[in-house]
Amino acid sequence: MCLAIPGKIVKILNDHAIVDYGEGTAREVNISLVRVKKGDYVLVHAGFAIEIIDKKEAKETLDLFKKILSEEGE
């Protein structure tokens, strides 16, 4: 099974970007597979942005991950 995590492009650095996953977590990812701009939401898999998604879809997915992780800790 593959897992792609949504995040927001906050800074572009040539063929890489800083992606904010929320809650203070940000990482550098490769954006050579998609044409993005600052503020876009993307799905990231294995260090690569693989698809641009809308803000609503990104938020719903991140909220679902948070719920799953909080229930796992119970």
PDB file of N, H, CA, C and O in Angstrom:
ATOM      1  N   MET A   1       0.846  -1.174   0.000  1.00  0.00           N
ATOM      2  CA  MET A   1       0.000   0.000   0.000  1.00  0.00           C
ATOM      3  C   MET A   1       0.891   1.237   0.000  1.00  0.00           C
ATOM      4  O   MET A   1       1.904   1.284   0.698  1.00  0.00           O
ATOM      5  N   CYS A   2       0.507   2.228  -0.785  1.00  0.00           N
ATOM      6  H   CYS A   2      -0.315   2.190  -1.352  1.00  0.00           H
ATOM      7  CA  CYS A   2       1.228   3.493  -0.837  1.00  0.00           C
ATOM      8  C   CYS A   2       0.433   4.548  -0.078  1.00  0.00           C
ATOM      9  O   CYS A   2      -0.796   4.507  -0.022  1.00  0.00           O
ATOM     10  N   LEU A   3       1.152   5.474   0.494  1.00  0.00           N
ATOM     11  H   LEU A   3       2.151   5.507   0.449  1.00  0.00           H
ATOM     12  CA  LEU A   3       0.504   6.533   1.244  1.00  0.00           C
ATOM     13  C   LEU A   3       1.064   7.870   0.789  1.00  0.00           C
ATOM     14  O   LEU A   3       2.278   8.076   0.804  1.00  0.00           O
ATOM     15  N   ALA A   4       0.191   8.770   0.388  1.00  0.00           N
ATOM     16  H   ALA A   4      -0.795   8.603   0.377  1.00  0.00           H
ATOM     17  CA  ALA A   4       0.592  10.123   0.009  1.00  0.00           C
ATOM     18  C   ALA A   4      -0.022  11.084   1.019  1.00  0.00           C
ATOM     19  O   ALA A   4      -1.189  10.948   1.385  1.00  0.00           O
ATOM     20  N   ILE A   5       0.757  12.038   1.459  1.00  0.00           N
ATOM     21  H   ILE A   5       1.706  12.148   1.161  1.00  0.00           H
ATOM     22  CA  ILE A   5       0.343  12.972   2.497  1.00  0.00           C
ATOM     23  C   ILE A   5       0.120  14.354   1.872  1.00  0.00           C
ATOM     24  O   ILE A   5       0.964  14.826   1.110  1.00  0.00           O
ATOM     25  N   PRO A   6      -1.008  15.006   2.187  1.00  0.00           N
ATOM     26  CA  PRO A   6      -1.233  16.349   1.655  1.00  0.00           C
ATOM     27  C   PRO A   6      -0.480  17.408   2.449  1.00  0.00           C
ATOM     28  O   PRO A   6      -0.282  17.276   3.657  1.00  0.00           O
ATOM     29  N   GLY A   7      -0.069  18.448   1.756  1.00  0.00           N
ATOM     30  H   GLY A   7      -0.230  18.554   0.775  1.00  0.00           H
ATOM     31  CA  GLY A   7       0.595  19.575   2.404  1.00  0.00           C
ATOM     32  C   GLY A   7       0.511  20.803   1.524  1.00  0.00           C
ATOM     33  O   GLY A   7       0.123  20.728   0.358  1.00  0.00           O
ATOM     34  N   LYS A   8       0.882  21.939   2.102  1.00  0.00           N
ATOM     35  H   LYS A   8       1.197  22.000   3.049  1.00  0.00           H
ATOM     36  CA  LYS A   8       0.796  23.230   1.410  1.00  0.00           C
ATOM     37  C   LYS A   8       2.187  23.720   1.040  1.00  0.00           C
ATOM     38  O   LYS A   8       3.099  23.706   1.867  1.00  0.00           O
ATOM     39  N   ILE A   9       2.346  24.155  -0.204  1.00  0.00           N
ATOM     40  H   ILE A   9       1.605  24.166  -0.876  1.00  0.00           H
ATOM     41  CA  ILE A   9       3.608  24.726  -0.671  1.00  0.00           C
ATOM     42  C   ILE A   9       3.776  26.101  -0.018  1.00  0.00           C
ATOM     43  O   ILE A   9       2.952  26.993  -0.217  1.00  0.00           O
ATOM     44  N   VAL A  10       4.851  26.263   0.763  1.00  0.00           N
ATOM     45  H   VAL A  10       5.520  25.538   0.924  1.00  0.00           H
ATOM     46  CA  VAL A  10       5.077  27.551   1.420  1.00  0.00           C
ATOM     47  C   VAL A  10       6.273  28.307   0.856  1.00  0.00           C
ATOM     48  O   VAL A  10       6.388  29.519   1.036  1.00  0.00           O
ATOM     49  N   LYS A  11       7.167  27.587   0.168  1.00  0.00           N
ATOM     50  H   LYS A  11       7.073  26.602   0.021  1.00  0.00           H
ATOM     51  CA  LYS A  11       8.334  28.243  -0.425  1.00  0.00           C
ATOM     52  C   LYS A  11       8.845  27.367  -1.560  1.00  0.00           C
ATOM     53  O   LYS A  11       8.927  26.146  -1.423  1.00  0.00           O
ATOM     54  N   ILE A  12       9.186  27.990  -2.677  1.00  0.00           N
ATOM     55  H   ILE A  12       9.120  28.981  -2.789  1.00  0.00           H
ATOM     56  CA  ILE A  12       9.714  27.248  -3.824  1.00  0.00           C
ATOM     57  C   ILE A  12      11.206  27.533  -3.966  1.00  0.00           C
ATOM     58  O   ILE A  12      11.644  28.683  -3.926  1.00  0.00           O
ATOM     59  N   LEU A  13      11.979  26.450  -4.135  1.00  0.00           N
ATOM     60  H   LEU A  13      11.623  25.516  -4.167  1.00  0.00           H
ATOM     61  CA  LEU A  13      13.437  26.507  -4.257  1.00  0.00           C
ATOM     62  C   LEU A  13      13.856  25.735  -5.510  1.00  0.00           C
ATOM     63  O   LEU A  13      14.297  24.590  -5.407  1.00  0.00           O
ATOM     64  N   ASN A  14      13.726  26.341  -6.681  1.00  0.00           N
ATOM     65  H   ASN A  14      13.368  27.271  -6.765  1.00  0.00           H
ATOM     66  CA  ASN A  14      14.027  25.678  -7.961  1.00  0.00           C
ATOM     67  C   ASN A  14      13.137  24.448  -8.149  1.00  0.00           C
ATOM     68  O   ASN A  14      11.921  24.594  -8.269  1.00  0.00           O
ATOM     69  N   ASP A  15      13.712  23.239  -8.177  1.00  0.00           N
ATOM     70  H   ASP A  15      14.700  23.121  -8.079  1.00  0.00           H
ATOM     71  CA  ASP A  15      12.895  22.036  -8.362  1.00  0.00           C
ATOM     72  C   ASP A  15      12.500  21.375  -7.047  1.00  0.00           C
ATOM     73  O   ASP A  15      12.073  20.221  -7.027  1.00  0.00           O
ATOM     74  N   HIS A  16      12.645  22.108  -5.955  1.00  0.00           N
ATOM     75  H   HIS A  16      12.993  23.046  -5.970  1.00  0.00           H
ATOM     76  CA  HIS A  16      12.208  21.656  -4.640  1.00  0.00           C
ATOM     77  C   HIS A  16      11.324  22.725  -4.005  1.00  0.00           C
ATOM     78  O   HIS A  16      11.324  23.880  -4.431  1.00  0.00           O
ATOM     79  N   ALA A  17      10.583  22.332  -2.998  1.00  0.00           N
ATOM     80  H   ALA A  17      10.583  21.393  -2.652  1.00  0.00           H
ATOM     81  CA  ALA A  17       9.740  23.282  -2.272  1.00  0.00           C
ATOM     82  C   ALA A  17       9.662  22.864  -0.817  1.00  0.00           C
ATOM     83  O   ALA A  17       9.853  21.697  -0.474  1.00  0.00           O
ATOM     84  N   ILE A  18       9.380  23.833   0.025  1.00  0.00           N
ATOM     85  H   ILE A  18       9.225  24.781  -0.253  1.00  0.00           H
ATOM     86  CA  ILE A  18       9.082  23.539   1.419  1.00  0.00           C
ATOM     87  C   ILE A  18       7.579  23.324   1.500  1.00  0.00           C
ATOM     88  O   ILE A  18       6.795  24.178   1.087  1.00  0.00           O
ATOM     89  N   VAL A  19       7.186  22.176   2.036  1.00  0.00           N
ATOM     90  H   VAL A  19       7.823  21.482   2.372  1.00  0.00           H
ATOM     91  CA  VAL A  19       5.775  21.817   2.164  1.00  0.00           C
ATOM     92  C   VAL A  19       5.420  21.758   3.639  1.00  0.00           C
ATOM     93  O   VAL A  19       6.087  21.087   4.427  1.00  0.00           O
ATOM     94  N   ASP A  20       4.357  22.474   4.002  1.00  0.00           N
ATOM     95  H   ASP A  20       3.816  23.019   3.362  1.00  0.00           H
ATOM     96  CA  ASP A  20       3.862  22.507   5.383  1.00  0.00           C
ATOM     97  C   ASP A  20       2.744  21.484   5.521  1.00  0.00           C
ATOM     98  O   ASP A  20       1.739  21.538   4.811  1.00  0.00           O
ATOM     99  N   TYR A  21       2.939  20.548   6.449  1.00  0.00           N
ATOM    100  H   TYR A  21       3.755  20.504   7.026  1.00  0.00           H
ATOM    101  CA  TYR A  21       1.946  19.507   6.695  1.00  0.00           C
ATOM    102  C   TYR A  21       1.038  19.853   7.877  1.00  0.00           C
ATOM    103  O   TYR A  21       0.169  19.067   8.255  1.00  0.00           O
ATOM    104  N   GLY A  22       1.247  21.023   8.447  1.00  0.00           N
ATOM    105  H   GLY A  22       1.952  21.661   8.139  1.00  0.00           H
ATOM    106  CA  GLY A  22       0.442  21.441   9.596  1.00  0.00           C
ATOM    107  C   GLY A  22       1.106  21.080  10.903  1.00  0.00           C
ATOM    108  O   GLY A  22       1.999  20.234  10.958  1.00  0.00           O
ATOM    109  N   GLU A  23       0.654  21.735  11.954  1.00  0.00           N
ATOM    110  H   GLU A  23      -0.072  22.422  11.910  1.00  0.00           H
ATOM    111  CA  GLU A  23       1.135  21.456  13.309  1.00  0.00           C
ATOM    112  C   GLU A  23       2.646  21.580  13.427  1.00  0.00           C
ATOM    113  O   GLU A  23       3.273  20.846  14.191  1.00  0.00           O
ATOM    114  N   GLY A  24       3.241  22.514  12.669  1.00  0.00           N
ATOM    115  H   GLY A  24       2.732  23.110  12.048  1.00  0.00           H
ATOM    116  CA  GLY A  24       4.667  22.774  12.781  1.00  0.00           C
ATOM    117  C   GLY A  24       5.577  21.834  12.024  1.00  0.00           C
ATOM    118  O   GLY A  24       6.796  21.884  12.189  1.00  0.00           O
ATOM    119  N   THR A  25       5.008  20.980  11.199  1.00  0.00           N
ATOM    120  H   THR A  25       4.018  20.939  11.065  1.00  0.00           H
ATOM    121  CA  THR A  25       5.806  20.028  10.437  1.00  0.00           C
ATOM    122  C   THR A  25       5.950  20.501   8.996  1.00  0.00           C
ATOM    123  O   THR A  25       4.954  20.654   8.289  1.00  0.00           O
ATOM    124  N   ALA A  26       7.178  20.733   8.561  1.00  0.00           N
ATOM    125  H   ALA A  26       7.987  20.609   9.135  1.00  0.00           H
ATOM    126  CA  ALA A  26       7.452  21.133   7.185  1.00  0.00           C
ATOM    127  C   ALA A  26       8.676  20.377   6.696  1.00  0.00           C
ATOM    128  O   ALA A  26       9.605  20.117   7.461  1.00  0.00           O
ATOM    129  N   ARG A  27       8.670  20.029   5.418  1.00  0.00           N
ATOM    130  H   ARG A  27       7.915  20.241   4.797  1.00  0.00           H
ATOM    131  CA  ARG A  27       9.784  19.285   4.826  1.00  0.00           C
ATOM    132  C   ARG A  27      10.049  19.801   3.420  1.00  0.00           C
ATOM    133  O   ARG A  27       9.172  20.381   2.780  1.00  0.00           O
ATOM    134  N   GLU A  28      11.262  19.583   2.955  1.00  0.00           N
ATOM    135  H   GLU A  28      11.974  19.112   3.475  1.00  0.00           H
ATOM    136  CA  GLU A  28      11.613  19.894   1.573  1.00  0.00           C
ATOM    137  C   GLU A  28      11.246  18.705   0.698  1.00  0.00           C
ATOM    138  O   GLU A  28      11.591  17.567   1.016  1.00  0.00           O
ATOM    139  N   VAL A  29      10.543  18.966  -0.411  1.00  0.00           N
ATOM    140  H   VAL A  29      10.263  19.891  -0.669  1.00  0.00           H
ATOM    141  CA  VAL A  29      10.151  17.903  -1.333  1.00  0.00           C
ATOM    142  C   VAL A  29      10.508  18.290  -2.761  1.00  0.00           C
ATOM    143  O   VAL A  29      10.664  19.470  -3.078  1.00  0.00           O
ATOM    144  N   ASN A  30      10.634  17.300  -3.602  1.00  0.00           N
ATOM    145  H   ASN A  30      10.507  16.342  -3.344  1.00  0.00           H
ATOM    146  CA  ASN A  30      10.920  17.510  -5.012  1.00  0.00           C
ATOM    147  C   ASN A  30       9.604  17.833  -5.732  1.00  0.00           C
ATOM    148  O   ASN A  30       8.614  17.118  -5.574  1.00  0.00           O
ATOM    149  N   ILE A  31       9.601  18.911  -6.520  1.00  0.00           N
ATOM    150  H   ILE A  31      10.405  19.491  -6.649  1.00  0.00           H
ATOM    151  CA  ILE A  31       8.389  19.312  -7.238  1.00  0.00           C
ATOM    152  C   ILE A  31       8.557  19.199  -8.753  1.00  0.00           C
ATOM    153  O   ILE A  31       7.803  19.819  -9.503  1.00  0.00           O
ATOM    154  N   SER A  32       9.521  18.427  -9.204  1.00  0.00           N
ATOM    155  H   SER A  32      10.133  17.924  -8.595  1.00  0.00           H
ATOM    156  CA  SER A  32       9.793  18.323 -10.642  1.00  0.00           C
ATOM    157  C   SER A  32       8.692  17.610 -11.423  1.00  0.00           C
ATOM    158  O   SER A  32       8.660  17.700 -12.650  1.00  0.00           O
ATOM    159  N   LEU A  33       7.793  16.905 -10.744  1.00  0.00           N
ATOM    160  H   LEU A  33       7.819  16.831  -9.747  1.00  0.00           H
ATOM    161  CA  LEU A  33       6.730  16.169 -11.430  1.00  0.00           C
ATOM    162  C   LEU A  33       5.458  16.983 -11.633  1.00  0.00           C
ATOM    163  O   LEU A  33       4.586  16.577 -12.401  1.00  0.00           O
ATOM    164  N   VAL A  34       5.337  18.116 -10.963  1.00  0.00           N
ATOM    165  H   VAL A  34       6.046  18.446 -10.339  1.00  0.00           H
ATOM    166  CA  VAL A  34       4.120  18.941 -11.047  1.00  0.00           C
ATOM    167  C   VAL A  34       4.493  20.412 -11.179  1.00  0.00           C
ATOM    168  O   VAL A  34       5.572  20.826 -10.754  1.00  0.00           O
ATOM    169  N   ARG A  35       3.611  21.187 -11.759  1.00  0.00           N
ATOM    170  H   ARG A  35       2.735  20.851 -12.104  1.00  0.00           H
ATOM    171  CA  ARG A  35       3.803  22.638 -11.857  1.00  0.00           C
ATOM    172  C   ARG A  35       3.011  23.279 -10.729  1.00  0.00           C
ATOM    173  O   ARG A  35       1.781  23.330 -10.770  1.00  0.00           O
ATOM    174  N   VAL A  36       3.724  23.766  -9.725  1.00  0.00           N
ATOM    175  H   VAL A  36       4.723  23.725  -9.692  1.00  0.00           H
ATOM    176  CA  VAL A  36       3.064  24.320  -8.546  1.00  0.00           C
ATOM    177  C   VAL A  36       3.458  25.774  -8.338  1.00  0.00           C
ATOM    178  O   VAL A  36       4.429  26.273  -8.906  1.00  0.00           O
ATOM    179  N   LYS A  37       2.667  26.433  -7.503  1.00  0.00           N
ATOM    180  H   LYS A  37       1.878  26.028  -7.041  1.00  0.00           H
ATOM    181  CA  LYS A  37       2.998  27.785  -7.068  1.00  0.00           C
ATOM    182  C   LYS A  37       2.792  27.842  -5.560  1.00  0.00           C
ATOM    183  O   LYS A  37       2.118  26.994  -4.975  1.00  0.00           O
ATOM    184  N   LYS A  38       3.379  28.849  -4.953  1.00  0.00           N
ATOM    185  H   LYS A  38       3.926  29.538  -5.428  1.00  0.00           H
ATOM    186  CA  LYS A  38       3.234  29.032  -3.513  1.00  0.00           C
ATOM    187  C   LYS A  38       1.749  29.092  -3.172  1.00  0.00           C
ATOM    188  O   LYS A  38       0.983  29.795  -3.830  1.00  0.00           O
ATOM    189  N   GLY A  39       1.348  28.353  -2.142  1.00  0.00           N
ATOM    190  H   GLY A  39       1.971  27.781  -1.607  1.00  0.00           H
ATOM    191  CA  GLY A  39      -0.046  28.315  -1.717  1.00  0.00           C
ATOM    192  C   GLY A  39      -0.815  27.108  -2.215  1.00  0.00           C
ATOM    193  O   GLY A  39      -1.887  26.800  -1.693  1.00  0.00           O
ATOM    194  N   ASP A  40      -0.277  26.405  -3.238  1.00  0.00           N
ATOM    195  H   ASP A  40       0.594  26.655  -3.662  1.00  0.00           H
ATOM    196  CA  ASP A  40      -0.932  25.194  -3.729  1.00  0.00           C
ATOM    197  C   ASP A  40      -0.851  24.085  -2.677  1.00  0.00           C
ATOM    198  O   ASP A  40       0.067  24.046  -1.858  1.00  0.00           O
ATOM    199  N   TYR A  41      -1.825  23.198  -2.724  1.00  0.00           N
ATOM    200  H   TYR A  41      -2.571  23.229  -3.390  1.00  0.00           H
ATOM    201  CA  TYR A  41      -1.807  21.991  -1.900  1.00  0.00           C
ATOM    202  C   TYR A  41      -1.435  20.821  -2.798  1.00  0.00           C
ATOM    203  O   TYR A  41      -1.930  20.709  -3.920  1.00  0.00           O
ATOM    204  N   VAL A  42      -0.567  19.956  -2.305  1.00  0.00           N
ATOM    205  H   VAL A  42      -0.166  20.047  -1.393  1.00  0.00           H
ATOM    206  CA  VAL A  42      -0.088  18.825  -3.088  1.00  0.00           C
ATOM    207  C   VAL A  42      -0.135  17.547  -2.274  1.00  0.00           C
ATOM    208  O   VAL A  42      -0.142  17.573  -1.043  1.00  0.00           O
ATOM    209  N   LEU A  43      -0.167  16.427  -2.983  1.00  0.00           N
ATOM    210  H   LEU A  43      -0.161  16.405  -3.983  1.00  0.00           H
ATOM    211  CA  LEU A  43       0.032  15.124  -2.350  1.00  0.00           C
ATOM    212  C   LEU A  43       1.501  14.779  -2.499  1.00  0.00           C
ATOM    213  O   LEU A  43       2.064  14.895  -3.587  1.00  0.00           O
ATOM    214  N   VAL A  44       2.126  14.354  -1.402  1.00  0.00           N
ATOM    215  H   VAL A  44       1.669  14.261  -0.518  1.00  0.00           H
ATOM    216  CA  VAL A  44       3.549  14.025  -1.400  1.00  0.00           C
ATOM    217  C   VAL A  44       3.718  12.540  -1.085  1.00  0.00           C
ATOM    218  O   VAL A  44       3.185  12.028  -0.100  1.00  0.00           O
ATOM    219  N   HIS A  45       4.473  11.869  -1.947  1.00  0.00           N
ATOM    220  H   HIS A  45       4.906  12.285  -2.747  1.00  0.00           H
ATOM    221  CA  HIS A  45       4.789  10.457  -1.744  1.00  0.00           C
ATOM    222  C   HIS A  45       6.284  10.264  -1.984  1.00  0.00           C
ATOM    223  O   HIS A  45       6.807  10.661  -3.025  1.00  0.00           O
ATOM    224  N   ALA A  46       6.959   9.662  -1.031  1.00  0.00           N
ATOM    225  H   ALA A  46       6.534   9.339  -0.185  1.00  0.00           H
ATOM    226  CA  ALA A  46       8.383   9.328  -1.144  1.00  0.00           C
ATOM    227  C   ALA A  46       9.234  10.552  -1.498  1.00  0.00           C
ATOM    228  O   ALA A  46      10.199  10.449  -2.255  1.00  0.00           O
ATOM    229  N   GLY A  47       8.866  11.706  -0.943  1.00  0.00           N
ATOM    230  H   GLY A  47       8.082  11.790  -0.327  1.00  0.00           H
ATOM    231  CA  GLY A  47       9.664  12.903  -1.144  1.00  0.00           C
ATOM    232  C   GLY A  47       9.361  13.679  -2.413  1.00  0.00           C
ATOM    233  O   GLY A  47      10.031  14.669  -2.708  1.00  0.00           O
ATOM    234  N   PHE A  48       8.346  13.239  -3.178  1.00  0.00           N
ATOM    235  H   PHE A  48       7.801  12.435  -2.939  1.00  0.00           H
ATOM    236  CA  PHE A  48       7.958  13.904  -4.419  1.00  0.00           C
ATOM    237  C   PHE A  48       6.514  14.390  -4.335  1.00  0.00           C
ATOM    238  O   PHE A  48       5.630  13.657  -3.892  1.00  0.00           O
ATOM    239  N   ALA A  49       6.281  15.626  -4.761  1.00  0.00           N
ATOM    240  H   ALA A  49       6.999  16.222  -5.121  1.00  0.00           H
ATOM    241  CA  ALA A  49       4.914  16.103  -4.946  1.00  0.00           C
ATOM    242  C   ALA A  49       4.404  15.426  -6.210  1.00  0.00           C
ATOM    243  O   ALA A  49       4.998  15.576  -7.278  1.00  0.00           O
ATOM    244  N   ILE A  50       3.302  14.679  -6.096  1.00  0.00           N
ATOM    245  H   ILE A  50       2.820  14.557  -5.228  1.00  0.00           H
ATOM    246  CA  ILE A  50       2.833  13.890  -7.235  1.00  0.00           C
ATOM    247  C   ILE A  50       1.530  14.404  -7.830  1.00  0.00           C
ATOM    248  O   ILE A  50       1.165  14.020  -8.941  1.00  0.00           O
ATOM    249  N   GLU A  51       0.821  15.269  -7.104  1.00  0.00           N
ATOM    250  H   GLU A  51       1.117  15.582  -6.201  1.00  0.00           H
ATOM    251  CA  GLU A  51      -0.459  15.760  -7.609  1.00  0.00           C
ATOM    252  C   GLU A  51      -0.853  17.020  -6.854  1.00  0.00           C
ATOM    253  O   GLU A  51      -0.595  17.144  -5.657  1.00  0.00           O
ATOM    254  N   ILE A  52      -1.477  17.952  -7.558  1.00  0.00           N
ATOM    255  H   ILE A  52      -1.687  17.851  -8.530  1.00  0.00           H
ATOM    256  CA  ILE A  52      -2.051  19.136  -6.919  1.00  0.00           C
ATOM    257  C   ILE A  52      -3.481  18.796  -6.532  1.00  0.00           C
ATOM    258  O   ILE A  52      -4.225  18.222  -7.328  1.00  0.00           O
ATOM    259  N   ILE A  53      -3.868  19.147  -5.311  1.00  0.00           N
ATOM    260  H   ILE A  53      -3.264  19.613  -4.664  1.00  0.00           H
ATOM    261  CA  ILE A  53      -5.237  18.899  -4.843  1.00  0.00           C
ATOM    262  C   ILE A  53      -5.816  20.202  -4.312  1.00  0.00           C
ATOM    263  O   ILE A  53      -5.087  21.169  -4.093  1.00  0.00           O
ATOM    264  N   ASP A  54      -7.133  20.224  -4.106  1.00  0.00           N
ATOM    265  H   ASP A  54      -7.726  19.438  -4.284  1.00  0.00           H
ATOM    266  CA  ASP A  54      -7.731  21.450  -3.584  1.00  0.00           C
ATOM    267  C   ASP A  54      -7.625  21.500  -2.056  1.00  0.00           C
ATOM    268  O   ASP A  54      -7.416  20.483  -1.395  1.00  0.00           O
ATOM    269  N   LYS A  55      -7.773  22.692  -1.525  1.00  0.00           N
ATOM    270  H   LYS A  55      -7.943  23.519  -2.062  1.00  0.00           H
ATOM    271  CA  LYS A  55      -7.598  22.945  -0.091  1.00  0.00           C
ATOM    272  C   LYS A  55      -8.563  22.108   0.746  1.00  0.00           C
ATOM    273  O   LYS A  55      -8.180  21.576   1.788  1.00  0.00           O
ATOM    274  N   LYS A  56      -9.802  21.991   0.301  1.00  0.00           N
ATOM    275  H   LYS A  56     -10.114  22.423  -0.545  1.00  0.00           H
ATOM    276  CA  LYS A  56     -10.809  21.232   1.062  1.00  0.00           C
ATOM    277  C   LYS A  56     -10.405  19.764   1.187  1.00  0.00           C
ATOM    278  O   LYS A  56     -10.474  19.181   2.269  1.00  0.00           O
ATOM    279  N   GLU A  57      -9.986  19.180   0.076  1.00  0.00           N
ATOM    280  H   GLU A  57      -9.930  19.654  -0.803  1.00  0.00           H
ATOM    281  CA  GLU A  57      -9.564  17.775   0.093  1.00  0.00           C
ATOM    282  C   GLU A  57      -8.350  17.579   0.998  1.00  0.00           C
ATOM    283  O   GLU A  57      -8.282  16.603   1.745  1.00  0.00           O
ATOM    284  N   ALA A  58      -7.395  18.503   0.932  1.00  0.00           N
ATOM    285  H   ALA A  58      -7.451  19.295   0.325  1.00  0.00           H
ATOM    286  CA  ALA A  58      -6.203  18.412   1.785  1.00  0.00           C
ATOM    287  C   ALA A  58      -6.592  18.471   3.255  1.00  0.00           C
ATOM    288  O   ALA A  58      -6.115  17.668   4.056  1.00  0.00           O
ATOM    289  N   LYS A  59      -7.462  19.425   3.620  1.00  0.00           N
ATOM    290  H   LYS A  59      -7.850  20.078   2.969  1.00  0.00           H
ATOM    291  CA  LYS A  59      -7.870  19.575   5.014  1.00  0.00           C
ATOM    292  C   LYS A  59      -8.617  18.342   5.507  1.00  0.00           C
ATOM    293  O   LYS A  59      -8.373  17.874   6.619  1.00  0.00           O
ATOM    294  N   GLU A  60      -9.530  17.812   4.687  1.00  0.00           N
ATOM    295  H   GLU A  60      -9.728  18.192   3.784  1.00  0.00           H
ATOM    296  CA  GLU A  60     -10.270  16.607   5.081  1.00  0.00           C
ATOM    297  C   GLU A  60      -9.331  15.433   5.332  1.00  0.00           C
ATOM    298  O   GLU A  60      -9.506  14.691   6.299  1.00  0.00           O
ATOM    299  N   THR A  61      -8.344  15.264   4.472  1.00  0.00           N
ATOM    300  H   THR A  61      -8.202  15.867   3.687  1.00  0.00           H
ATOM    301  CA  THR A  61      -7.397  14.159   4.621  1.00  0.00           C
ATOM    302  C   THR A  61      -6.531  14.335   5.864  1.00  0.00           C
ATOM    303  O   THR A  61      -6.326  13.381   6.614  1.00  0.00           O
ATOM    304  N   LEU A  62      -6.020  15.547   6.089  1.00  0.00           N
ATOM    305  H   LEU A  62      -6.187  16.322   5.479  1.00  0.00           H
ATOM    306  CA  LEU A  62      -5.206  15.796   7.278  1.00  0.00           C
ATOM    307  C   LEU A  62      -6.021  15.597   8.551  1.00  0.00           C
ATOM    308  O   LEU A  62      -5.513  15.048   9.529  1.00  0.00           O
ATOM    309  N   ASP A  63      -7.280  16.036   8.549  1.00  0.00           N
ATOM    310  H   ASP A  63      -7.693  16.482   7.754  1.00  0.00           H
ATOM    311  CA  ASP A  63      -8.148  15.826   9.714  1.00  0.00           C
ATOM    312  C   ASP A  63      -8.371  14.341   9.979  1.00  0.00           C
ATOM    313  O   ASP A  63      -8.406  13.912  11.132  1.00  0.00           O
ATOM    314  N   LEU A  64      -8.521  13.560   8.918  1.00  0.00           N
ATOM    315  H   LEU A  64      -8.492  13.908   7.981  1.00  0.00           H
ATOM    316  CA  LEU A  64      -8.694  12.115   9.059  1.00  0.00           C
ATOM    317  C   LEU A  64      -7.439  11.470   9.645  1.00  0.00           C
ATOM    318  O   LEU A  64      -7.537  10.619  10.529  1.00  0.00           O
ATOM    319  N   PHE A  65      -6.259  11.868   9.157  1.00  0.00           N
ATOM    320  H   PHE A  65      -6.179  12.559   8.438  1.00  0.00           H
ATOM    321  CA  PHE A  65      -5.009  11.343   9.729  1.00  0.00           C
ATOM    322  C   PHE A  65      -4.909  11.661  11.210  1.00  0.00           C
ATOM    323  O   PHE A  65      -4.533  10.799  12.004  1.00  0.00           O
ATOM    324  N   LYS A  66      -5.244  12.895  11.592  1.00  0.00           N
ATOM    325  H   LYS A  66      -5.549  13.595  10.947  1.00  0.00           H
ATOM    326  CA  LYS A  66      -5.193  13.292  13.009  1.00  0.00           C
ATOM    327  C   LYS A  66      -6.128  12.430  13.846  1.00  0.00           C
ATOM    328  O   LYS A  66      -5.763  11.990  14.937  1.00  0.00           O
ATOM    329  N   LYS A  67      -7.332  12.189  13.338  1.00  0.00           N
ATOM    330  H   LYS A  67      -7.628  12.546  12.453  1.00  0.00           H
ATOM    331  CA  LYS A  67      -8.305  11.374  14.067  1.00  0.00           C
ATOM    332  C   LYS A  67      -7.779   9.949  14.249  1.00  0.00           C
ATOM    333  O   LYS A  67      -7.853   9.388  15.342  1.00  0.00           O
ATOM    334  N   ILE A  68      -7.256   9.375  13.183  1.00  0.00           N
ATOM    335  H   ILE A  68      -7.196   9.831  12.295  1.00  0.00           H
ATOM    336  CA  ILE A  68      -6.731   8.012  13.262  1.00  0.00           C
ATOM    337  C   ILE A  68      -5.591   7.932  14.279  1.00  0.00           C
ATOM    338  O   ILE A  68      -5.551   7.015  15.099  1.00  0.00           O
ATOM    339  N   LEU A  69      -4.683   8.873  14.225  1.00  0.00           N
ATOM    340  H   LEU A  69      -4.715   9.618  13.558  1.00  0.00           H
ATOM    341  CA  LEU A  69      -3.538   8.860  15.137  1.00  0.00           C
ATOM    342  C   LEU A  69      -3.958   9.086  16.584  1.00  0.00           C
ATOM    343  O   LEU A  69      -3.370   8.491  17.488  1.00  0.00           O
ATOM    344  N   SER A  70      -4.956   9.928  16.826  1.00  0.00           N
ATOM    345  H   SER A  70      -5.434  10.411  16.092  1.00  0.00           H
ATOM    346  CA  SER A  70      -5.401  10.165  18.197  1.00  0.00           C
ATOM    347  C   SER A  70      -6.105   8.934  18.758  1.00  0.00           C
ATOM    348  O   SER A  70      -5.964   8.631  19.943  1.00  0.00           O
ATOM    349  N   GLU A  71      -6.859   8.224  17.930  1.00  0.00           N
ATOM    350  H   GLU A  71      -6.974   8.470  16.967  1.00  0.00           H
ATOM    351  CA  GLU A  71      -7.527   7.008  18.378  1.00  0.00           C
ATOM    352  C   GLU A  71      -6.535   5.875  18.627  1.00  0.00           C
ATOM    353  O   GLU A  71      -6.748   5.022  19.489  1.00  0.00           O
ATOM    354  N   GLU A  72      -5.452   5.884  17.860  1.00  0.00           N
ATOM    355  H   GLU A  72      -5.280   6.577  17.161  1.00  0.00           H
ATOM    356  CA  GLU A  72      -4.426   4.850  18.011  1.00  0.00           C
ATOM    357  C   GLU A  72      -3.733   4.971  19.358  1.00  0.00           C
ATOM    358  O   GLU A  72      -3.321   3.968  19.939  1.00  0.00           O
ATOM    359  N   GLY A  73      -3.603   6.205  19.860  1.00  0.00           N
ATOM    360  H   GLY A  73      -3.938   7.020  19.388  1.00  0.00           H
ATOM    361  CA  GLY A  73      -2.932   6.437  21.122  1.00  0.00           C
ATOM    362  C   GLY A  73      -3.790   6.156  22.343  1.00  0.00           C
ATOM    363  O   GLY A  73      -3.295   6.222  23.468  1.00  0.00           O
ATOM    364  N   GLU A  74      -5.055   5.848  22.147  1.00  0.00           N
ATOM    365  H   GLU A  74      -5.456   5.795  21.233  1.00  0.00           H
ATOM    366  CA  GLU A  74      -5.952   5.599  23.284  1.00  0.00           C
ATOM    367  C   GLU A  74      -5.789   4.224  23.859  1.00  0.00           C
ATOM    368  O   GLU A  74      -6.475   3.871  24.818  1.00  0.00           O
TER     369      GLU A  74
END
